[in-house]
Amino acid sequence: MTAHPDTVLIIDFGSQVTQLIARRVREAGVYSEIVPFQSAEEGFHRLKPKAVILSGSPASTGDIDAPRAPQAIFEAGIPILGICYGQMTMCVQMGGRAEPSAHREYGRAFLEIDKNCSLFEGIWPEGTRHQVWMSHGDRVIDMPEGFEIFARSPGAPYAVFGDEARRMYGIMFHPEVVHTPDGAKLLSNFVHRVAGLKGDWSMAAFREKAVEEIRAKVGDGKVICGLSGGVDSSVAAVLIHEAIGDQLTCIFVDHGLLRMNEAEEVVTMFRDHYNIPLVHVQAQDTFIDALEGEMDPEVKRKTIGRLFIETFEAEAQKIGGADFLAQGTLYPDVIESVSFTGGPSVTIKSHHNVGGLPERMNMKLVEPLRELFKDEVRILGKEPRPARAFRRTPALPGAGPRHPLPRRDHPRQAAHPA
């Protein structure tokens, strides 16, 4: 990832909603990155963040080998926000005590605000009551030295504690989920009022930086892009074309599985609207022959992925001379590609990306969107250079709605069964 001057580091202890924390911080206009706790020390020194957020976790601080944050972050003098398990490990690592509770608190709860603090400024005045979403099994027994209580709930007497002087706060609830109505405002307060960050992370600024980085990386080289018609590869292609012009060639493998008339719309948009060099490979028969009679969704995905790679590679060899392969890789692809525990991950569904092609074809990767979430890519697609928003249809079956509309212009494709 590229270094950003104002970065919030999010240390992931295994919460299912850690990505939501990063998204809420970015929605507040501040760049954030997630690193698993196992590599948090390396991430901390690499990113040099201006603030740190510790995520929740299904673990307990009393577990053997319980996840811990690097001790260096507590000694760095930067703002820290611990959420749920993050509050517990902050408490323990800074000299306080926490233990498993006999009564796990899960679901809606109401905070009583005992005292004003910077985290609550303009949101929760002293003496008021507010809804939050709890999910915790540990409880604080003793706070670290210098900390004080700012809010409590019936099941969590230390629901919010902190040290204002050191700009450190721990909260028992999850501000990143919609079930905490003021949660996004609370996170915005942390990054702006507590950490003092500007909020200048935007897709307009990202686009300018990305164009410069693409030009610097590619130089006079040639780039080929596997264009699917989906939002990710489409935005990546337009961004790269803005940077290097006709050094980019897109290969659109038409597998016959898009919505009716969508392939024609993709070709028209890229050739006529954006004037991007495009090779349109009409491979409908190949894909439909291979899929005929197959009912297993995972087999279908793997078949489509294999055929896509084979067809794409054959066309790329015809073009020849390409130094770089462009992909629409997104940030969730990056942070989900490694099992959190370091062990083998269960396959939910296979990815249809062009994995393995860079090595097979001896090319370097250009992935201009690998720092972005999907909603950020959609916003980027509406920036002035891409004059219209890109289509919201999935690139391949399995990537979006379960039963995409059939390509009725192809005589051999029937509608999906209900």
C-alpha positions in Angstrom: 0.0 0.0 0.0 1.1 3.6 -0.6 2.0 5.6 2.4 -0.4 8.4 3.3 0.6 11.4 5.5 -2.6 11.1 7.7 -3.3 7.4 8.2 -5.4 5.7 10.9 -4.2 2.2 11.6 -6.8 -0.4 12.5 -5.5 -3.5 14.2 -7.8 -6.4 13.5 -8.2 -8.9 16.3 -10.7 -11.0 14.4 -14.0 -9.1 14.5 -16.5 -9.8 11.7 -17.1 -6.1 11.3 -13.6 -4.7 11.3 -14.0 -3.6 7.6 -16.9 -1.4 8.7 -14.5 0.5 11.0 -12.2 1.3 8.1 -15.2 2.4 6.0 -16.5 4.7 8.6 -13.1 6.3 9.1 -12.8 6.8 5.3 -16.3 8.2 5.2 -15.1 10.9 7.6 -12.5 11.8 5.0 -9.5 10.1 6.7 -7.4 7.3 5.1 -7.3 4.0 7.1 -5.7 0.6 6.7 -6.4 -2.7 8.4 -3.6 -5.0 9.6 -4.0 -8.3 11.5 -2.6 -8.2 15.0 0.1 -10.7 14.0 1.7 -8.2 11.7 0.6 -5.0 13.5 4.1 -4.0 14.6 5.4 -4.1 11.1 2.3 -2.2 9.9 2.7 0.4 12.6 6.3 1.1 11.7 5.6 1.1 7.9 2.5 3.3 8.0 3.6 5.7 10.8 -0.1 6.3 11.6 -1.4 9.4 13.3 -4.0 7.4 15.3 -4.8 3.7 16.0 -8.1 1.9 16.5 -8.2 -1.6 18.1 -11.0 -3.8 16.8 -13.3 -6.2 18.5 -12.7 -9.9 18.7 -14.4 -13.2 19.6 -11.4 -13.9 21.9 -11.1 -13.2 25.6 -8.2 -11.4 27.2 -8.0 -14.3 29.6 -7.4 -16.9 26.8 -4.0 -18.5 26.5 -2.2 -16.7 23.7 -4.9 -14.0 23.6 -4.3 -11.4 20.8 -2.3 -8.4 21.9 -1.5 -5.0 20.3 2.2 -4.0 19.9 3.3 -2.4 23.1 4.9 0.3 21.0 1.6 1.9 20.1 0.8 2.6 23.7 4.2 4.4 24.1 4.0 6.4 20.8 2.0 9.3 22.2 -0.7 9.0 19.5 -4.5 8.8 20.0 -5.9 5.3 20.5 -9.5 4.0 20.4 -10.2 0.5 21.7 -13.5 -1.1 20.6 -14.9 -4.0 22.6 -12.0 -6.5 22.8 -9.8 -3.5 21.8 -10.8 -1.8 25.1 -10.1 -5.0 27.0 -6.6 -5.5 25.7 -5.9 -1.8 26.1 -6.9 -2.1 29.7 -4.8 -5.1 30.4 -1.7 -4.0 28.4 -1.7 -0.6 30.2 -1.8 -2.1 33.7 -5.5 -2.5 34.4 -7.5 -5.7 34.9 -10.2 -7.4 32.9 -11.8 -10.8 33.2 -14.5 -13.0 31.5 -18.0 -12.0 32.6 -20.7 -14.5 33.8 -23.2 -12.5 31.8 -22.4 -11.8 28.1 -24.0 -8.6 26.9 -25.2 -8.8 23.3 -27.6 -6.5 21.4 -29.1 -3.1 22.0 -28.2 -1.3 25.2 -28.4 2.3 26.5 -25.5 4.4 27.7 -25.8 6.9 30.5 -23.3 9.7 29.9 -21.6 10.5 33.2 -19.1 13.1 32.0 -18.3 15.2 28.9 -15.2 14.3 26.9 -13.7 15.1 23.5 -15.1 11.8 22.1 -18.6 13.0 22.9 -18.3 16.6 21.9 -21.4 17.8 19.9 -23.0 14.4 20.2 -23.6 13.1 23.7 -23.9 15.8 26.5 -23.5 14.8 30.1 -26.6 13.4 31.7 -28.2 12.1 28.4 -29.0 8.5 27.4 -28.2 6.9 24.0 -28.6 3.7 22.2 -25.6 1.5 21.3 -24.9 -2.0 20.2 -23.0 -4.3 22.6 -21.3 -7.6 21.9 -18.8 -8.6 24.6 -18.1 -11.3 27.1 -15.2 -9.7 29.1 -15.5 -6.9 31.7 -13.2 -4.3 33.1 -12.3 -4.8 36.8 -9.7 -2.1 37.3 -8.9 0.8 34.9 -5.3 1.7 34.0 -3.8 4.5 36.0 -5.0 7.9 34.8 -8.2 6.6 33.2 -11.7 7.7 34.2 -15.3 6.6 33.4 -17.2 8.7 30.9 -20.3 6.5 30.3 -21.9 3.3 31.7 -24.7 0.9 30.8 -26.6 -1.5 33.1 -24.4 -4.4 32.0 -21.1 -2.4 31.6 -20.1 0.0 34.4 -17.0 0.9 32.4 -18.8 1.2 29.0 -16.6 4.2 28.0 -13.4 5.1 29.8 -10.4 7.1 28.8 -7.4 9.3 29.5 -8.1 12.7 28.0 -4.5 13.9 28.5 -3.1 10.9 26.6 -6.0 10.9 24.1 -6.8 7.2 24.8 -10.3 5.9 24.9 -11.9 2.5 25.3 -15.6 1.7 24.5 -17.5 -1.5 25.1 -19.9 -1.1 22.2 -19.5 -1.1 18.4 -19.8 2.4 16.9 -19.1 1.0 13.3 -22.5 -0.7 13.0 -25.8 1.0 12.1 -27.4 -0.3 15.4 -25.4 2.4 17.1 -27.1 5.4 15.5 -24.4 8.0 16.5 -21.5 5.6 15.9 -20.2 7.2 12.7 -20.3 10.6 14.4 -18.3 9.2 17.3 -15.6 7.8 15.0 -15.5 11.1 13.2 -15.0 12.9 16.5 -12.1 10.5 17.2 -10.3 11.2 14.0 -11.0 14.9 13.8 -11.4 16.3 17.3 -9.2 13.8 19.2 -6.6 13.0 16.6 -6.8 16.4 14.8 -6.7 14.9 11.3 -7.9 17.0 8.4 -10.4 14.8 6.5 -8.9 15.4 3.0 -9.1 11.8 1.8 -11.4 12.0 -1.2 -11.8 10.2 -4.5 -10.8 13.4 -6.4 -7.5 13.5 -4.5 -7.1 9.7 -4.9 -7.6 10.0 -8.7 -4.8 12.6 -9.1 -2.4 10.6 -7.0 -3.3 7.3 -8.8 -2.7 8.8 -12.2 0.7 10.0 -11.2 1.7 6.7 -9.7 0.5 4.7 -12.8 2.6 7.0 -15.1 5.6 6.6 -12.9 5.3 2.8 -12.7 4.4 2.1 -16.3 6.7 4.6 -18.0 6.8 3.8 -21.7 5.5 0.2 -21.2 2.4 -1.4 -22.6 -0.5 -2.5 -20.4 -3.3 -5.0 -21.1 -6.5 -5.1 -19.0 -9.0 -7.9 -18.7 -12.2 -6.0 -19.0 -15.3 -7.7 -17.7 -17.8 -4.9 -17.9 -18.1 -4.8 -14.2 -17.5 -1.7 -12.1 -14.0 -2.7 -10.9 -12.3 -3.4 -14.1 -14.1 -0.6 -15.9 -13.0 2.1 -13.5 -9.5 0.7 -13.4 -9.3 0.7 -17.2 -10.5 4.3 -17.5 -8.1 5.5 -14.7 -5.2 3.8 -16.4 -6.1 5.2 -19.8 -6.2 8.7 -18.3 -2.7 8.1 -17.1 -1.0 6.4 -20.2 -3.5 6.7 -23.1 -3.1 4.2 -25.9 -0.4 2.3 -24.1 -3.4 0.5 -22.6 -5.3 -2.2 -24.5 -8.4 -3.8 -23.0 -9.4 -7.4 -23.7 -13.1 -8.0 -23.3 -13.9 -11.7 -23.1 -17.6 -12.0 -24.0 -18.6 -15.3 -22.4 -22.3 -14.9 -23.2 -23.4 -14.7 -19.5 -23.9 -11.0 -19.1 -27.4 -9.4 -19.2 -29.2 -8.8 -22.4 -27.4 -6.2 -24.6 -24.8 -5.6 -21.9 -21.8 -6.8 -24.0 -22.7 -4.4 -26.8 -23.0 -1.5 -24.3 -19.6 -2.3 -22.9 -18.0 -2.3 -26.4 -19.8 0.9 -27.3 -18.9 2.7 -24.1 -15.2 1.9 -24.3 -14.7 2.2 -28.0 -16.9 5.1 -28.8 -17.3 7.0 -25.5 -13.8 6.6 -24.0 -11.9 5.8 -27.2 -9.9 3.1 -25.4 -8.3 0.4 -27.6 -10.5 -2.7 -27.1 -10.3 -6.3 -28.3 -13.7 -7.9 -28.2 -13.4 -11.7 -28.0 -16.7 -13.4 -28.8 -16.3 -16.7 -26.9 -19.9 -17.4 -26.1 -20.0 -20.9 -27.6 -16.9 -22.0 -25.7 -18.3 -21.0 -22.3 -21.8 -22.2 -22.8 -20.7 -25.6 -24.2 -18.5 -26.1 -21.1 -21.3 -25.1 -18.7 -24.1 -27.0 -20.3 -25.8 -29.4 -17.9 -23.6 -28.3 -14.9 -25.6 -27.5 -11.8 -22.9 -27.0 -9.1 -22.3 -23.3 -8.6 -18.7 -23.8 -7.5 -17.9 -25.9 -10.5 -19.4 -23.3 -12.7 -17.3 -20.6 -11.2 -14.1 -22.6 -11.6 -15.0 -23.5 -15.1 -15.7 -19.8 -16.0 -12.4 -18.7 -14.3 -10.4 -21.3 -16.1 -11.8 -20.5 -19.5 -11.5 -16.8 -18.9 -7.8 -17.2 -18.2 -7.2 -19.5 -21.2 -9.1 -17.1 -23.6 -7.5 -14.0 -22.1 -4.0 -15.5 -22.4 -4.5 -16.5 -26.0 -5.6 -13.0 -27.0 -2.9 -11.3 -25.0 -0.3 -13.4 -26.8 -1.7 -12.2 -30.1 -1.3 -8.6 -29.0 2.2 -9.2 -27.8 4.7 -6.9 -26.1 2.8 -6.1 -23.0 4.8 -5.4 -19.8 2.0 -5.0 -17.4 -1.3 -6.7 -16.5 -4.0 -4.4 -15.1 -6.5 -5.8 -12.6 -9.5 -4.3 -10.7 -8.3 -5.6 -7.3 -10.1 -4.0 -4.4 -9.0 -3.5 -0.8 -11.3 -6.3 0.5 -9.6 -8.7 -2.0 -6.2 -7.7 -0.4 -7.2 -8.1 3.2 -9.3 -11.2 2.7 -6.7 -13.1 0.7 -4.9 -14.4 3.8 -6.5 -16.4 6.5 -6.7 -14.4 9.8 -5.3 -17.2 11.8 -2.6 -18.0 9.3 -4.1 -21.4 8.7 -6.1 -22.8 5.7 -9.3 -20.8 5.0 -12.6 -22.3 4.2 -13.6 -21.6 0.6 -16.9 -19.7 0.5 -16.7 -19.2 -3.2 -13.8 -19.0 -5.6 -12.8 -15.7 -7.1 -13.0 -15.1 -10.8 -10.0 -12.8 -11.0 -7.1 -13.6 -13.4 -4.9 -15.1 -10.7 -1.7 -16.7 -11.9 -1.6 -14.8 -15.2 1.2 -12.4 -14.2 3.6 -15.2 -13.5 2.5 -17.3 -16.6 2.8 -14.3 -18.9 5.9 -12.8 -17.2 4.1 -9.4 -16.5 4.0 -7.0 -13.7 0.7 -6.0 -12.1 -1.0 -2.6 -12.2 -3.8 -2.5 -9.5 -4.8 1.1 -9.1 -7.9 0.3 -7.0 -6.3 -2.0 -4.4 -6.7 0.7 -1.6 -10.4 1.2 -2.2 -13.7 -0.4 -1.0 -16.4 -1.0 -3.6 -18.4 2.0 -2.6 -15.3 4.2 -3.1 -14.8 2.8 -6.6 -18.3 3.8 -7.5 -17.7 7.3 -6.3 -14.4 7.4 -8.2 -16.3 6.3 -11.3 -18.4 9.5 -11.0 -15.4 11.8 -10.9 -15.2 14.3 -13.8 -12.8 12.3 -16.0 -15.1 9.3 -16.1 -18.0 11.4 -17.2 -20.7 8.9 -16.2 -21.2 6.3 -13.5 -20.2 2.8 -14.5 -22.7 0.0 -14.7 -23.5 -1.7 -11.4 -23.9 -5.2 -12.9 -21.7 -8.1 -11.7 -18.8 -9.1 -13.8 -19.6 -12.8 -13.8 -22.3 -15.1 -12.3 -21.7 -15.5 -8.6 -20.3 -12.0 -8.2 -23.7 -10.4 -7.6 -27.4 -11.3 -7.9 -28.0 -15.0 -7.9 -29.9 -15.1 -11.2 -28.7 -12.5 -13.7 -31.0 -11.8 -16.6 -30.2 -14.0 -19.6 -28.5 -12.9 -22.9 -31.5 -13.5 -25.0 -29.6 -12.5 -28.1 -27.6 -15.8 -27.9 -29.8 -18.6 -29.3 -28.4 -21.3 -26.9 -28.8 -19.6 -23.6 -32.1 -20.2 -21.7 -33.3 -18.4 -18.6 -31.9 -19.6 -15.3 -34.4 -21.8 -13.4 -36.2 -20.1 -10.5 
